[in-house]
Amino acid sequence: MADATARRLPKADRAIVGQRRIGEYLLNLEHPAGGPKARFFIAHGFASGAWDLLQAALIIQGRVNTITRTVETE
C-alpha cells in the first residue's frame, strides 16, 4: 500500500538534465565532486559516449519515484 504522505518531485514532467551536466559532472571521473558519482554511474553501465541513456534514466527516476528525503543547500 502506498504511503498517503509520499511526495513526488515537483514539476517532474518538466525535468531537464542537460548533456553538459552529465558529461562534465556526472560522468567525469576527474571532476572533484562528480568523480565519485561518475564511478557509481559507470559501474552501473552508463558511459559518456551514451550520455543520453543516463539522462533518460534520471528523468524517469524523478517521475516515478517518491521523495525519500531532502537536503537544503546554499
PDB file of N, CA, C, O and CB in Angstrom:
ATOM      1  N   MET A   1       0.836  -1.167   0.000  1.00  0.00           N
ATOM      2  CA  MET A   1       0.000   0.000   0.000  1.00  0.00           C
ATOM      3  C   MET A   1       0.888   1.238   0.000  1.00  0.00           C
ATOM      4  O   MET A   1       1.871   1.287   0.740  1.00  0.00           O
ATOM      5  CB  MET A   1      -0.955  -0.007   1.207  1.00  0.00           C
ATOM      6  N   ALA A   2       0.563   2.234  -0.810  1.00  0.00           N
ATOM      7  CA  ALA A   2       1.352   3.453  -0.912  1.00  0.00           C
ATOM      8  C   ALA A   2       1.130   4.339   0.298  1.00  0.00           C
ATOM      9  O   ALA A   2       0.023   4.420   0.831  1.00  0.00           O
ATOM     10  CB  ALA A   2       1.007   4.209  -2.190  1.00  0.00           C
ATOM     11  N   ASP A   3       2.173   4.991   0.718  1.00  0.00           N
ATOM     12  CA  ASP A   3       2.114   5.930   1.836  1.00  0.00           C
ATOM     13  C   ASP A   3       1.344   7.163   1.381  1.00  0.00           C
ATOM     14  O   ASP A   3       1.695   7.780   0.375  1.00  0.00           O
ATOM     15  CB  ASP A   3       3.549   6.315   2.339  1.00  0.00           C
ATOM     16  N   ALA A   4       0.301   7.522   2.113  1.00  0.00           N
ATOM     17  CA  ALA A   4      -0.541   8.666   1.745  1.00  0.00           C
ATOM     18  C   ALA A   4       0.231   9.978   1.813  1.00  0.00           C
ATOM     19  O   ALA A   4      -0.163  10.959   1.183  1.00  0.00           O
ATOM     20  CB  ALA A   4      -1.765   8.738   2.657  1.00  0.00           C
ATOM     21  N   THR A   5       1.328  10.009   2.570  1.00  0.00           N
ATOM     22  CA  THR A   5       2.105  11.240   2.687  1.00  0.00           C
ATOM     23  C   THR A   5       3.274  11.279   1.711  1.00  0.00           C
ATOM     24  O   THR A   5       4.047  12.237   1.715  1.00  0.00           O
ATOM     25  CB  THR A   5       2.618  11.397   4.103  1.00  0.00           C
ATOM     26  N   ALA A   6       3.416  10.253   0.876  1.00  0.00           N
ATOM     27  CA  ALA A   6       4.520  10.213  -0.080  1.00  0.00           C
ATOM     28  C   ALA A   6       4.453  11.420  -1.003  1.00  0.00           C
ATOM     29  O   ALA A   6       3.388  11.788  -1.499  1.00  0.00           O
ATOM     30  CB  ALA A   6       4.490   8.907  -0.898  1.00  0.00           C
ATOM     31  N   ARG A   7       5.612  12.024  -1.219  1.00  0.00           N
ATOM     32  CA  ARG A   7       5.666  13.201  -2.080  1.00  0.00           C
ATOM     33  C   ARG A   7       6.415  12.884  -3.364  1.00  0.00           C
ATOM     34  O   ARG A   7       7.358  12.094  -3.384  1.00  0.00           O
ATOM     35  CB  ARG A   7       6.332  14.376  -1.352  1.00  0.00           C
ATOM     36  N   ARG A   8       5.980  13.504  -4.398  1.00  0.00           N
ATOM     37  CA  ARG A   8       6.627  13.374  -5.705  1.00  0.00           C
ATOM     38  C   ARG A   8       7.469  14.618  -5.970  1.00  0.00           C
ATOM     39  O   ARG A   8       7.256  15.670  -5.367  1.00  0.00           O
ATOM     40  CB  ARG A   8       5.571  13.169  -6.837  1.00  0.00           C
ATOM     41  N   LEU A   9       8.408  14.481  -6.864  1.00  0.00           N
ATOM     42  CA  LEU A   9       9.236  15.602  -7.274  1.00  0.00           C
ATOM     43  C   LEU A   9       8.357  16.653  -7.949  1.00  0.00           C
ATOM     44  O   LEU A   9       7.680  16.348  -8.930  1.00  0.00           O
ATOM     45  CB  LEU A   9      10.371  15.133  -8.224  1.00  0.00           C
ATOM     46  N   PRO A  10       8.356  17.878  -7.442  1.00  0.00           N
ATOM     47  CA  PRO A  10       7.528  18.912  -8.065  1.00  0.00           C
ATOM     48  C   PRO A  10       7.929  19.138  -9.527  1.00  0.00           C
ATOM     49  O   PRO A  10       9.115  19.195  -9.851  1.00  0.00           O
ATOM     50  CB  PRO A  10       7.641  20.229  -7.277  1.00  0.00           C
ATOM     51  N   LYS A  11       6.958  19.262 -10.380  1.00  0.00           N
ATOM     52  CA  LYS A  11       7.148  19.562 -11.806  1.00  0.00           C
ATOM     53  C   LYS A  11       8.059  18.549 -12.506  1.00  0.00           C
ATOM     54  O   LYS A  11       8.798  18.903 -13.425  1.00  0.00           O
ATOM     55  CB  LYS A  11       7.727  20.960 -11.967  1.00  0.00           C
ATOM     56  N   ALA A  12       8.002  17.295 -12.068  1.00  0.00           N
ATOM     57  CA  ALA A  12       8.847  16.246 -12.648  1.00  0.00           C
ATOM     58  C   ALA A  12       8.605  16.080 -14.145  1.00  0.00           C
ATOM     59  O   ALA A  12       9.505  15.669 -14.877  1.00  0.00           O
ATOM     60  CB  ALA A  12       8.598  14.921 -11.938  1.00  0.00           C
ATOM     61  N   ASP A  13       7.414  16.393 -14.594  1.00  0.00           N
ATOM     62  CA  ASP A  13       7.103  16.273 -16.019  1.00  0.00           C
ATOM     63  C   ASP A  13       7.861  17.296 -16.857  1.00  0.00           C
ATOM     64  O   ASP A  13       7.882  17.200 -18.084  1.00  0.00           O
ATOM     65  CB  ASP A  13       5.608  16.433 -16.243  1.00  0.00           C
ATOM     66  N   ARG A  14       8.484  18.276 -16.202  1.00  0.00           N
ATOM     67  CA  ARG A  14       9.261  19.291 -16.920  1.00  0.00           C
ATOM     68  C   ARG A  14      10.749  19.206 -16.598  1.00  0.00           C
ATOM     69  O   ARG A  14      11.500  20.143 -16.866  1.00  0.00           O
ATOM     70  CB  ARG A  14       8.743  20.682 -16.583  1.00  0.00           C
ATOM     71  N   ALA A  15      11.171  18.086 -16.026  1.00  0.00           N
ATOM     72  CA  ALA A  15      12.572  17.922 -15.627  1.00  0.00           C
ATOM     73  C   ALA A  15      13.510  17.976 -16.818  1.00  0.00           C
ATOM     74  O   ALA A  15      13.208  17.463 -17.896  1.00  0.00           O
ATOM     75  CB  ALA A  15      12.758  16.611 -14.890  1.00  0.00           C
ATOM     76  N   ILE A  16      14.653  18.607 -16.600  1.00  0.00           N
ATOM     77  CA  ILE A  16      15.691  18.713 -17.624  1.00  0.00           C
ATOM     78  C   ILE A  16      17.017  18.313 -16.981  1.00  0.00           C
ATOM     79  O   ILE A  16      17.369  18.808 -15.911  1.00  0.00           O
ATOM     80  CB  ILE A  16      15.761  20.168 -18.231  1.00  0.00           C
ATOM     81  N   VAL A  17      17.738  17.428 -17.634  1.00  0.00           N
ATOM     82  CA  VAL A  17      19.089  17.074 -17.213  1.00  0.00           C
ATOM     83  C   VAL A  17      19.948  17.265 -18.458  1.00  0.00           C
ATOM     84  O   VAL A  17      19.903  16.454 -19.382  1.00  0.00           O
ATOM     85  CB  VAL A  17      19.181  15.580 -16.630  1.00  0.00           C
ATOM     86  N   GLY A  18      20.722  18.330 -18.476  1.00  0.00           N
ATOM     87  CA  GLY A  18      21.464  18.702 -19.674  1.00  0.00           C
ATOM     88  C   GLY A  18      22.680  17.835 -19.969  1.00  0.00           C
ATOM     89  O   GLY A  18      23.282  17.250 -19.068  1.00  0.00           O
ATOM     90  N   GLN A  19      23.023  17.766 -21.239  1.00  0.00           N
ATOM     91  CA  GLN A  19      24.172  16.987 -21.695  1.00  0.00           C
ATOM     92  C   GLN A  19      25.449  17.471 -21.018  1.00  0.00           C
ATOM     93  O   GLN A  19      26.280  16.657 -20.617  1.00  0.00           O
ATOM     94  CB  GLN A  19      24.313  17.075 -23.223  1.00  0.00           C
ATOM     95  N   ARG A  20      25.613  18.756 -20.888  1.00  0.00           N
ATOM     96  CA  ARG A  20      26.821  19.302 -20.268  1.00  0.00           C
ATOM     97  C   ARG A  20      26.937  18.859 -18.810  1.00  0.00           C
ATOM     98  O   ARG A  20      28.019  18.484 -18.358  1.00  0.00           O
ATOM     99  CB  ARG A  20      26.821  20.836 -20.356  1.00  0.00           C
ATOM    100  N   ARG A  21      25.830  18.902 -18.077  1.00  0.00           N
ATOM    101  CA  ARG A  21      25.825  18.493 -16.665  1.00  0.00           C
ATOM    102  C   ARG A  21      26.233  17.021 -16.538  1.00  0.00           C
ATOM    103  O   ARG A  21      26.972  16.647 -15.628  1.00  0.00           O
ATOM    104  CB  ARG A  21      24.421  18.720 -16.034  1.00  0.00           C
ATOM    105  N   ILE A  22      25.750  16.212 -17.444  1.00  0.00           N
ATOM    106  CA  ILE A  22      26.072  14.790 -17.407  1.00  0.00           C
ATOM    107  C   ILE A  22      27.536  14.556 -17.790  1.00  0.00           C
ATOM    108  O   ILE A  22      28.267  13.861 -17.084  1.00  0.00           O
ATOM    109  CB  ILE A  22      25.141  14.006 -18.347  1.00  0.00           C
ATOM    110  N   GLY A  23      27.949  15.136 -18.901  1.00  0.00           N
ATOM    111  CA  GLY A  23      29.304  14.901 -19.398  1.00  0.00           C
ATOM    112  C   GLY A  23      30.407  15.520 -18.576  1.00  0.00           C
ATOM    113  O   GLY A  23      31.462  14.913 -18.391  1.00  0.00           O
ATOM    114  N   GLU A  24      30.174  16.727 -18.076  1.00  0.00           N
ATOM    115  CA  GLU A  24      31.223  17.430 -17.344  1.00  0.00           C
ATOM    116  C   GLU A  24      31.182  17.173 -15.840  1.00  0.00           C
ATOM    117  O   GLU A  24      32.114  17.542 -15.126  1.00  0.00           O
ATOM    118  CB  GLU A  24      31.114  18.905 -17.600  1.00  0.00           C
ATOM    119  N   TYR A  25      30.117  16.547 -15.354  1.00  0.00           N
ATOM    120  CA  TYR A  25      29.976  16.359 -13.923  1.00  0.00           C
ATOM    121  C   TYR A  25      29.650  14.909 -13.555  1.00  0.00           C
ATOM    122  O   TYR A  25      30.444  14.249 -12.883  1.00  0.00           O
ATOM    123  CB  TYR A  25      28.903  17.276 -13.391  1.00  0.00           C
ATOM    124  N   LEU A  26      28.505  14.417 -13.983  1.00  0.00           N
ATOM    125  CA  LEU A  26      28.041  13.100 -13.536  1.00  0.00           C
ATOM    126  C   LEU A  26      28.819  11.923 -14.116  1.00  0.00           C
ATOM    127  O   LEU A  26      28.851  10.852 -13.509  1.00  0.00           O
ATOM    128  CB  LEU A  26      26.606  12.943 -13.884  1.00  0.00           C
ATOM    129  N   LEU A  27      29.444  12.101 -15.273  1.00  0.00           N
ATOM    130  CA  LEU A  27      30.227  11.018 -15.862  1.00  0.00           C
ATOM    131  C   LEU A  27      31.701  11.400 -16.036  1.00  0.00           C
ATOM    132  O   LEU A  27      32.418  10.803 -16.840  1.00  0.00           O
ATOM    133  CB  LEU A  27      29.634  10.621 -17.206  1.00  0.00           C
ATOM    134  N   ASN A  28      32.135  12.399 -15.274  1.00  0.00           N
ATOM    135  CA  ASN A  28      33.514  12.873 -15.367  1.00  0.00           C
ATOM    136  C   ASN A  28      34.316  12.366 -14.169  1.00  0.00           C
ATOM    137  O   ASN A  28      34.182  12.888 -13.062  1.00  0.00           O
ATOM    138  CB  ASN A  28      33.560  14.423 -15.439  1.00  0.00           C
ATOM    139  N   LEU A  29      35.138  11.361 -14.391  1.00  0.00           N
ATOM    140  CA  LEU A  29      35.935  10.769 -13.316  1.00  0.00           C
ATOM    141  C   LEU A  29      36.930  11.753 -12.713  1.00  0.00           C
ATOM    142  O   LEU A  29      37.368  11.566 -11.577  1.00  0.00           O
ATOM    143  CB  LEU A  29      36.674   9.559 -13.832  1.00  0.00           C
ATOM    144  N   GLU A  30      37.290  12.787 -13.447  1.00  0.00           N
ATOM    145  CA  GLU A  30      38.282  13.761 -12.977  1.00  0.00           C
ATOM    146  C   GLU A  30      37.664  14.917 -12.197  1.00  0.00           C
ATOM    147  O   GLU A  30      38.393  15.697 -11.584  1.00  0.00           O
ATOM    148  CB  GLU A  30      39.053  14.310 -14.152  1.00  0.00           C
ATOM    149  N   HIS A  31      36.357  15.044 -12.204  1.00  0.00           N
ATOM    150  CA  HIS A  31      35.712  16.163 -11.510  1.00  0.00           C
ATOM    151  C   HIS A  31      35.828  15.955 -10.000  1.00  0.00           C
ATOM    152  O   HIS A  31      35.536  14.863  -9.511  1.00  0.00           O
ATOM    153  CB  HIS A  31      34.214  16.297 -11.936  1.00  0.00           C
ATOM    154  N   PRO A  32      36.254  16.994  -9.240  1.00  0.00           N
ATOM    155  CA  PRO A  32      36.439  16.838  -7.797  1.00  0.00           C
ATOM    156  C   PRO A  32      35.181  16.363  -7.057  1.00  0.00           C
ATOM    157  O   PRO A  32      35.279  15.520  -6.166  1.00  0.00           O
ATOM    158  CB  PRO A  32      36.894  18.144  -7.212  1.00  0.00           C
ATOM    159  N   ALA A  33      34.030  16.877  -7.403  1.00  0.00           N
ATOM    160  CA  ALA A  33      32.785  16.469  -6.738  1.00  0.00           C
ATOM    161  C   ALA A  33      32.052  15.397  -7.534  1.00  0.00           C
ATOM    162  O   ALA A  33      31.345  14.572  -6.955  1.00  0.00           O
ATOM    163  CB  ALA A  33      31.870  17.680  -6.533  1.00  0.00           C
ATOM    164  N   GLY A  34      32.209  15.399  -8.832  1.00  0.00           N
ATOM    165  CA  GLY A  34      31.484  14.451  -9.676  1.00  0.00           C
ATOM    166  C   GLY A  34      32.156  13.101  -9.825  1.00  0.00           C
ATOM    167  O   GLY A  34      31.503  12.131 -10.209  1.00  0.00           O
ATOM    168  N   GLY A  35      33.447  13.014  -9.529  1.00  0.00           N
ATOM    169  CA  GLY A  35      34.180  11.766  -9.697  1.00  0.00           C
ATOM    170  C   GLY A  35      33.542  10.564  -9.017  1.00  0.00           C
ATOM    171  O   GLY A  35      33.363   9.526  -9.653  1.00  0.00           O
ATOM    172  N   PRO A  36      33.190  10.681  -7.719  1.00  0.00           N
ATOM    173  CA  PRO A  36      32.530   9.542  -7.064  1.00  0.00           C
ATOM    174  C   PRO A  36      31.192   9.181  -7.709  1.00  0.00           C
ATOM    175  O   PRO A  36      30.839   8.004  -7.790  1.00  0.00           O
ATOM    176  CB  PRO A  36      32.312   9.848  -5.595  1.00  0.00           C
ATOM    177  N   LYS A  37      30.457  10.179  -8.163  1.00  0.00           N
ATOM    178  CA  LYS A  37      29.184   9.932  -8.844  1.00  0.00           C
ATOM    179  C   LYS A  37      29.447   9.214 -10.170  1.00  0.00           C
ATOM    180  O   LYS A  37      28.731   8.284 -10.541  1.00  0.00           O
ATOM    181  CB  LYS A  37      28.411  11.268  -9.085  1.00  0.00           C
ATOM    182  N   ALA A  38      30.492   9.666 -10.877  1.00  0.00           N
ATOM    183  CA  ALA A  38      30.849   9.042 -12.147  1.00  0.00           C
ATOM    184  C   ALA A  38      31.215   7.577 -11.945  1.00  0.00           C
ATOM    185  O   ALA A  38      30.797   6.723 -12.727  1.00  0.00           O
ATOM    186  CB  ALA A  38      32.011   9.792 -12.807  1.00  0.00           C
ATOM    187  N   ARG A  39      31.987   7.276 -10.907  1.00  0.00           N
ATOM    188  CA  ARG A  39      32.342   5.876 -10.635  1.00  0.00           C
ATOM    189  C   ARG A  39      31.078   5.042 -10.401  1.00  0.00           C
ATOM    190  O   ARG A  39      30.975   3.914 -10.882  1.00  0.00           O
ATOM    191  CB  ARG A  39      33.286   5.779  -9.404  1.00  0.00           C
ATOM    192  N   PHE A  40      30.128   5.602  -9.665  1.00  0.00           N
ATOM    193  CA  PHE A  40      28.875   4.895  -9.410  1.00  0.00           C
ATOM    194  C   PHE A  40      28.123   4.627 -10.717  1.00  0.00           C
ATOM    195  O   PHE A  40      27.739   3.491 -10.994  1.00  0.00           O
ATOM    196  CB  PHE A  40      27.993   5.704  -8.445  1.00  0.00           C
ATOM    197  N   PHE A  41      27.917   5.668 -11.511  1.00  0.00           N
ATOM    198  CA  PHE A  41      27.135   5.515 -12.748  1.00  0.00           C
ATOM    199  C   PHE A  41      27.846   4.600 -13.746  1.00  0.00           C
ATOM    200  O   PHE A  41      27.199   3.781 -14.399  1.00  0.00           O
ATOM    201  CB  PHE A  41      26.877   6.889 -13.391  1.00  0.00           C
ATOM    202  N   ILE A  42      29.158   4.728 -13.869  1.00  0.00           N
ATOM    203  CA  ILE A  42      29.907   3.878 -14.793  1.00  0.00           C
ATOM    204  C   ILE A  42      29.850   2.422 -14.338  1.00  0.00           C
ATOM    205  O   ILE A  42      29.724   1.519 -15.165  1.00  0.00           O
ATOM    206  CB  ILE A  42      31.372   4.349 -14.902  1.00  0.00           C
ATOM    207  N   ALA A  43      29.942   2.190 -13.034  1.00  0.00           N
ATOM    208  CA  ALA A  43      29.845   0.826 -12.505  1.00  0.00           C
ATOM    209  C   ALA A  43      28.476   0.208 -12.763  1.00  0.00           C
ATOM    210  O   ALA A  43      28.326  -1.013 -12.754  1.00  0.00           O
ATOM    211  CB  ALA A  43      30.135   0.822 -11.012  1.00  0.00           C
ATOM    212  N   HIS A  44      27.477   1.064 -12.992  1.00  0.00           N
ATOM    213  CA  HIS A  44      26.128   0.574 -13.263  1.00  0.00           C
ATOM    214  C   HIS A  44      25.782   0.622 -14.755  1.00  0.00           C
ATOM    215  O   HIS A  44      24.612   0.594 -15.134  1.00  0.00           O
ATOM    216  CB  HIS A  44      25.115   1.388 -12.474  1.00  0.00           C
ATOM    217  N   GLY A  45      26.827   0.696 -15.596  1.00  0.00           N
ATOM    218  CA  GLY A  45      26.634   0.527 -17.029  1.00  0.00           C
ATOM    219  C   GLY A  45      26.492   1.784 -17.864  1.00  0.00           C
ATOM    220  O   GLY A  45      26.314   1.691 -19.079  1.00  0.00           O
ATOM    221  N   PHE A  46      26.566   2.952 -17.256  1.00  0.00           N
ATOM    222  CA  PHE A  46      26.449   4.182 -18.037  1.00  0.00           C
ATOM    223  C   PHE A  46      27.831   4.603 -18.539  1.00  0.00           C
ATOM    224  O   PHE A  46      28.852   4.285 -17.931  1.00  0.00           O
ATOM    225  CB  PHE A  46      25.804   5.317 -17.189  1.00  0.00           C
ATOM    226  N   ALA A  47      27.840   5.328 -19.668  1.00  0.00           N
ATOM    227  CA  ALA A  47      29.102   5.769 -20.264  1.00  0.00           C
ATOM    228  C   ALA A  47      28.916   7.136 -20.905  1.00  0.00           C
ATOM    229  O   ALA A  47      27.822   7.479 -21.353  1.00  0.00           O
ATOM    230  CB  ALA A  47      29.609   4.743 -21.310  1.00  0.00           C
ATOM    231  N   SER A  48      29.997   7.916 -20.946  1.00  0.00           N
ATOM    232  CA  SER A  48      29.905   9.266 -21.508  1.00  0.00           C
ATOM    233  C   SER A  48      29.521   9.242 -22.983  1.00  0.00           C
ATOM    234  O   SER A  48      28.901  10.187 -23.472  1.00  0.00           O
ATOM    235  CB  SER A  48      31.229   9.999 -21.333  1.00  0.00           C
ATOM    236  N   GLY A  49      29.875   8.185 -23.695  1.00  0.00           N
ATOM    237  CA  GLY A  49      29.514   8.076 -25.102  1.00  0.00           C
ATOM    238  C   GLY A  49      28.034   7.852 -25.332  1.00  0.00           C
ATOM    239  O   GLY A  49      27.537   8.025 -26.445  1.00  0.00           O
ATOM    240  N   ALA A  50      27.336   7.471 -24.288  1.00  0.00           N
ATOM    241  CA  ALA A  50      25.886   7.254 -24.360  1.00  0.00           C
ATOM    242  C   ALA A  50      25.222   8.034 -23.221  1.00  0.00           C
ATOM    243  O   ALA A  50      24.396   7.501 -22.479  1.00  0.00           O
ATOM    244  CB  ALA A  50      25.532   5.719 -24.274  1.00  0.00           C
ATOM    245  N   TRP A  51      25.604   9.298 -23.104  1.00  0.00           N
ATOM    246  CA  TRP A  51      25.117  10.159 -22.019  1.00  0.00           C
ATOM    247  C   TRP A  51      23.600  10.245 -21.996  1.00  0.00           C
ATOM    248  O   TRP A  51      23.009  10.423 -20.931  1.00  0.00           O
ATOM    249  CB  TRP A  51      25.704  11.555 -22.152  1.00  0.00           C
ATOM    250  N   ASP A  52      22.959  10.120 -23.155  1.00  0.00           N
ATOM    251  CA  ASP A  52      21.507  10.251 -23.239  1.00  0.00           C
ATOM    252  C   ASP A  52      20.774   9.138 -22.490  1.00  0.00           C
ATOM    253  O   ASP A  52      19.630   9.325 -22.077  1.00  0.00           O
ATOM    254  CB  ASP A  52      21.076  10.258 -24.688  1.00  0.00           C
ATOM    255  N   LEU A  53      21.421   7.982 -22.311  1.00  0.00           N
ATOM    256  CA  LEU A  53      20.799   6.903 -21.543  1.00  0.00           C
ATOM    257  C   LEU A  53      20.725   7.277 -20.061  1.00  0.00           C
ATOM    258  O   LEU A  53      19.724   6.997 -19.401  1.00  0.00           O
ATOM    259  CB  LEU A  53      21.584   5.584 -21.726  1.00  0.00           C
ATOM    260  N   LEU A  54      21.774   7.903 -19.542  1.00  0.00           N
ATOM    261  CA  LEU A  54      21.744   8.380 -18.159  1.00  0.00           C
ATOM    262  C   LEU A  54      20.727   9.502 -18.021  1.00  0.00           C
ATOM    263  O   LEU A  54      20.001   9.564 -17.029  1.00  0.00           O
ATOM    264  CB  LEU A  54      23.144   8.862 -17.711  1.00  0.00           C
ATOM    265  N   GLN A  55      20.670  10.378 -18.997  1.00  0.00           N
ATOM    266  CA  GLN A  55      19.685  11.466 -18.977  1.00  0.00           C
ATOM    267  C   GLN A  55      18.270  10.895 -18.862  1.00  0.00           C
ATOM    268  O   GLN A  55      17.490  11.332 -18.016  1.00  0.00           O
ATOM    269  CB  GLN A  55      19.810  12.343 -20.253  1.00  0.00           C
ATOM    270  N   ALA A  56      17.948   9.941 -19.692  1.00  0.00           N
ATOM    271  CA  ALA A  56      16.611   9.341 -19.675  1.00  0.00           C
ATOM    272  C   ALA A  56      16.341   8.636 -18.352  1.00  0.00           C
ATOM    273  O   ALA A  56      15.243   8.740 -17.805  1.00  0.00           O
ATOM    274  CB  ALA A  56      16.455   8.353 -20.836  1.00  0.00           C
ATOM    275  N   ALA A  57      17.337   7.918 -17.835  1.00  0.00           N
ATOM    276  CA  ALA A  57      17.160   7.197 -16.570  1.00  0.00           C
ATOM    277  C   ALA A  57      16.900   8.155 -15.418  1.00  0.00           C
ATOM    278  O   ALA A  57      16.046   7.889 -14.573  1.00  0.00           O
ATOM    279  CB  ALA A  57      18.391   6.342 -16.266  1.00  0.00           C
ATOM    280  N   LEU A  58      17.625   9.266 -15.374  1.00  0.00           N
ATOM    281  CA  LEU A  58      17.434  10.244 -14.296  1.00  0.00           C
ATOM    282  C   LEU A  58      16.057  10.897 -14.371  1.00  0.00           C
ATOM    283  O   LEU A  58      15.413  11.112 -13.345  1.00  0.00           O
ATOM    284  CB  LEU A  58      18.523  11.320 -14.354  1.00  0.00           C
ATOM    285  N   ILE A  59      15.611  11.207 -15.568  1.00  0.00           N
ATOM    286  CA  ILE A  59      14.292  11.815 -15.735  1.00  0.00           C
ATOM    287  C   ILE A  59      13.200  10.829 -15.317  1.00  0.00           C
ATOM    288  O   ILE A  59      12.242  11.213 -14.645  1.00  0.00           O
ATOM    289  CB  ILE A  59      14.081  12.265 -17.200  1.00  0.00           C
ATOM    290  N   ILE A  60      13.336   9.584 -15.703  1.00  0.00           N
ATOM    291  CA  ILE A  60      12.356   8.568 -15.296  1.00  0.00           C
ATOM    292  C   ILE A  60      12.335   8.429 -13.779  1.00  0.00           C
ATOM    293  O   ILE A  60      11.261   8.357 -13.181  1.00  0.00           O
ATOM    294  CB  ILE A  60      12.676   7.206 -15.952  1.00  0.00           C
ATOM    295  N   GLN A  61      13.502   8.389 -13.153  1.00  0.00           N
ATOM    296  CA  GLN A  61      13.561   8.279 -11.693  1.00  0.00           C
ATOM    297  C   GLN A  61      12.798   9.412 -11.023  1.00  0.00           C
ATOM    298  O   GLN A  61      12.065   9.192 -10.059  1.00  0.00           O
ATOM    299  CB  GLN A  61      15.016   8.277 -11.215  1.00  0.00           C
ATOM    300  N   GLY A  62      12.970  10.610 -11.533  1.00  0.00           N
ATOM    301  CA  GLY A  62      12.277  11.759 -10.962  1.00  0.00           C
ATOM    302  C   GLY A  62      10.770  11.713 -11.142  1.00  0.00           C
ATOM    303  O   GLY A  62      10.023  12.279 -10.345  1.00  0.00           O
ATOM    304  N   ARG A  63      10.336  11.048 -12.174  1.00  0.00           N
ATOM    305  CA  ARG A  63       8.892  10.985 -12.457  1.00  0.00           C
ATOM    306  C   ARG A  63       8.176   9.869 -11.717  1.00  0.00           C
ATOM    307  O   ARG A  63       7.013  10.028 -11.345  1.00  0.00           O
ATOM    308  CB  ARG A  63       8.670  10.813 -13.932  1.00  0.00           C
ATOM    309  N   VAL A  64       8.845   8.739 -11.494  1.00  0.00           N
ATOM    310  CA  VAL A  64       8.133   7.575 -10.951  1.00  0.00           C
ATOM    311  C   VAL A  64       8.363   7.308  -9.470  1.00  0.00           C
ATOM    312  O   VAL A  64       7.563   6.615  -8.843  1.00  0.00           O
ATOM    313  CB  VAL A  64       8.523   6.370 -11.711  1.00  0.00           C
ATOM    314  N   ASN A  65       9.420   7.833  -8.907  1.00  0.00           N
ATOM    315  CA  ASN A  65       9.727   7.549  -7.505  1.00  0.00           C
ATOM    316  C   ASN A  65       9.319   8.695  -6.591  1.00  0.00           C
ATOM    317  O   ASN A  65       9.219   9.847  -7.012  1.00  0.00           O
ATOM    318  CB  ASN A  65      11.208   7.265  -7.341  1.00  0.00           C
ATOM    319  N   THR A  66       9.088   8.352  -5.339  1.00  0.00           N
ATOM    320  CA  THR A  66       8.738   9.369  -4.358  1.00  0.00           C
ATOM    321  C   THR A  66      10.010   9.941  -3.736  1.00  0.00           C
ATOM    322  O   THR A  66      11.078   9.331  -3.793  1.00  0.00           O
ATOM    323  CB  THR A  66       7.810   8.784  -3.268  1.00  0.00           C
ATOM    324  N   ILE A  67       9.874  11.099  -3.154  1.00  0.00           N
ATOM    325  CA  ILE A  67      10.983  11.744  -2.458  1.00  0.00           C
ATOM    326  C   ILE A  67      11.177  11.023  -1.128  1.00  0.00           C
ATOM    327  O   ILE A  67      10.224  10.860  -0.366  1.00  0.00           O
ATOM    328  CB  ILE A  67      10.716  13.280  -2.242  1.00  0.00           C
ATOM    329  N   THR A  68      12.391  10.597  -0.850  1.00  0.00           N
ATOM    330  CA  THR A  68      12.658   9.911   0.406  1.00  0.00           C
ATOM    331  C   THR A  68      13.224  10.856   1.457  1.00  0.00           C
ATOM    332  O   THR A  68      13.011  10.664   2.654  1.00  0.00           O
ATOM    333  CB  THR A  68      13.617   8.759   0.178  1.00  0.00           C
ATOM    334  N   ARG A  69      13.948  11.880   1.003  1.00  0.00           N
ATOM    335  CA  ARG A  69      14.452  12.892   1.928  1.00  0.00           C
ATOM    336  C   ARG A  69      14.878  14.112   1.125  1.00  0.00           C
ATOM    337  O   ARG A  69      15.080  14.034  -0.087  1.00  0.00           O
ATOM    338  CB  ARG A  69      15.639  12.341   2.782  1.00  0.00           C
ATOM    339  N   THR A  70      15.009  15.220   1.805  1.00  0.00           N
ATOM    340  CA  THR A  70      15.503  16.434   1.166  1.00  0.00           C
ATOM    341  C   THR A  70      16.639  16.986   1.997  1.00  0.00           C
ATOM    342  O   THR A  70      16.685  16.805   3.214  1.00  0.00           O
ATOM    343  CB  THR A  70      14.375  17.488   0.999  1.00  0.00           C
ATOM    344  N   VAL A  71      17.560  17.665   1.325  1.00  0.00           N
ATOM    345  CA  VAL A  71      18.682  18.310   1.980  1.00  0.00           C
ATOM    346  C   VAL A  71      18.778  19.721   1.434  1.00  0.00           C
ATOM    347  O   VAL A  71      18.906  19.912   0.224  1.00  0.00           O
ATOM    348  CB  VAL A  71      20.012  17.520   1.761  1.00  0.00           C
ATOM    349  N   GLU A  72      18.718  20.697   2.299  1.00  0.00           N
ATOM    350  CA  GLU A  72      18.831  22.086   1.847  1.00  0.00           C
ATOM    351  C   GLU A  72      20.297  22.489   1.756  1.00  0.00           C
ATOM    352  O   GLU A  72      21.087  22.207   2.657  1.00  0.00           O
ATOM    353  CB  GLU A  72      18.070  23.038   2.799  1.00  0.00           C
ATOM    354  N   THR A  73      20.649  23.146   0.668  1.00  0.00           N
ATOM    355  CA  THR A  73      21.995  23.653   0.468  1.00  0.00           C
ATOM    356  C   THR A  73      21.938  25.127   0.146  1.00  0.00           C
ATOM    357  O   THR A  73      20.864  25.675  -0.103  1.00  0.00           O
ATOM    358  CB  THR A  73      22.715  22.884  -0.645  1.00  0.00           C
ATOM    359  N   GLU A  74      23.082  25.766   0.151  1.00  0.00           N
ATOM    360  CA  GLU A  74      23.123  27.201  -0.159  1.00  0.00           C
ATOM    361  C   GLU A  74      22.832  27.452  -1.611  1.00  0.00           C
ATOM    362  O   GLU A  74      22.825  28.602  -2.050  1.00  0.00           O
ATOM    363  CB  GLU A  74      24.472  27.793   0.200  1.00  0.00           C
TER     364      GLU A  74
END
